[in-house]
Amino acid sequence: MGDYTMRHIWRQAHGVLKVCKKLFVIGTSLPDTDMHLRHLFRVAFAQKSKWPEVYVVNPIKQEGRSGYKQRAEETVGMKIPEDNCFWERFEEGKTLDWIFERVHEDSD
């Protein structure tokens, strides 16, 4: 994190996370060792009065889903309902439709 450009990017990400209402985690492995990402979420969300709704989009086979979902929950620091997960193979129209439907849903 000694690089100016990376610090700037992380600062910008922190600012966006502090005000976001919905967070989409798309196509990332979320390694257990990524402590910077976990810290970023925890710090940004700790300052929010209402945490964002979290969605997962990742084409993982049935047997790997529970482990990935648990890793995602640990990374963002909150439970993710199964209805907020899209596990199918990426197909541009189908996947984007699923995401856009949720982006445009009214939130409280």
Secondary structure as GFF3:
##gff-version 3
##sequence-region A 1 108
A	DSSP	alpha_helix	4	19	.	.	.	ID=ss1
A	DSSP	beta_strand	22	26	.	.	.	ID=ss2
A	DSSP	alpha_helix	35	46	.	.	.	ID=ss3
A	DSSP	beta_strand	53	57	.	.	.	ID=ss4
A	DSSP	alpha_helix	62	76	.	.	.	ID=ss5
A	DSSP	three_ten_helix	82	84	.	.	.	ID=ss6
A	DSSP	beta_strand	85	86	.	.	.	ID=ss7
A	DSSP	alpha_helix	92	103	.	.	.	ID=ss8
###
